[in-house]
Amino acid sequence: MTAFPLSTGNPADHGIRTEQLDLLHALIERQIAEGRYPGATIALARHGRLLHEKHFGQARTGAQPMAAGPGTLWLLYSNTKVVLATALWKLAEQGAFRFTDRVSAHVPEFARHGKRDITVLQVITHQGGFPNAVLPSAAWSDHARMREGVCDFTLEWTPGSKVAYHGLSAHWVLATLIEALTGRDFREYLREAILAPIGLAGEIVVGLTPADDARVSDMHEPDPQGGMRALAENNTETWRRAGVPGGGGYGTARGMVALYQMMLAGGTLGGVRLLSPRMLAYAIRNHTGDRVDEFMGMPMHRGLGPHLRGHTATIRGLGAIASPNAFGHGGVGTSYCWADPDSGVSFAYLTNNRVPDPWHTERLDTVANLVNAAIV
């Protein structure tokens, strides 16, 4: 197995207040004891070093319980969007397409139903106009049907006229674009062209194989009686194999902080250059200004994959006291991963119970603020 690309270090020796990490541990342990989620994992890195990694509770419950551990793969939900975006950054920098291109320039059938002029930039910044379009599960692993399905998406509003989070629909389009540009299954391209070269193919997986199943944490949801139950739709073999590009990737917390360290280091990880600094500067900037995301109910400062903290009063997941330059993405009801270019810190927090708002957003703000306050 490829060596993990980050060296290790002691948090206190690298400007991290360990008393803040102790507060974070206590918060997570208390939330597990309260029955908020069965298990969790966190990791923190700075300037190319993994400084902290800790696992809590149970990755699996029920008849075959499994404790959370260093090799556990957790459902990333929409953190997957940043993984997919990395592939698009690479292809754009190689000249395969431009983000200002129409999608239909590369996938001609996408022009159906008034979608001819939608640009890749509009799709990846949640301005495409088809937020609620659904690709049936029968097309998830049949990629000819996938392409046909996304080309048949219909518009709900004029592309570019709104910012409104496209939970899964936009990234089915982007996965189809990757396949059109490369002639390869997008999951294979992610693994072989993006994750493997930087030593993360065993840490972040989009499209699980049977060999991965023993490492996977089950997903849960609150039940009406106040407890938790298995979230059946996200524990199936169909879901796990598909690698749903907008929300079906799996990863470790240390894998996600390493991916963000690559971005903070200007495109290099473990001595391997994946991307150029200029491409990252273009991708990780605010392309939507302070326009309100109508799904989130607040400005989300969308980049080409991650979003940025910015200066607005509220933001999802990055914390009230984060640097305005911090960027990241979350996973619905469960998780958040982010990086701060001002300090060189990246952080990941993954859990396995899909808890609704307002509690979910409130706990993300608390978690992020505890970590941001640890940085000196």
Secondary structure, DSSP 8 states (H G I E B T S, - for coil): ----SSEE--GGGGTB-HHHHHHHHHHHHHHHHTTS-SEEEEEEEETTEEEEEEEEEEEE-TTS-EE--TT-BEEEETTHHHHHHHHHHHHHHTTS--TTSBGGGTSGGGGGGGTTT-BHHHHHTT-SS-TT----GGGSS-HHHHHHHHHT---SS-TTS-B---SSHHHHHHHHHHHHHHSS-HHHHIIIIIIGGGT-TTTEESS--GGGGGGB---EEE-TTSSEEE-GGGSSHHHHHHT-TTT-EEE-HHHHHHHHHHHHTTSEETTEE-S-HHHHHHHSS-SSTT-EETTTTEE--B-SSSEE--SSS--SSS-TTS-TT-EEEEETTTEEEEEETTTTEEEEEEESB---TTHHHHHHHHHHHHHHHHB-
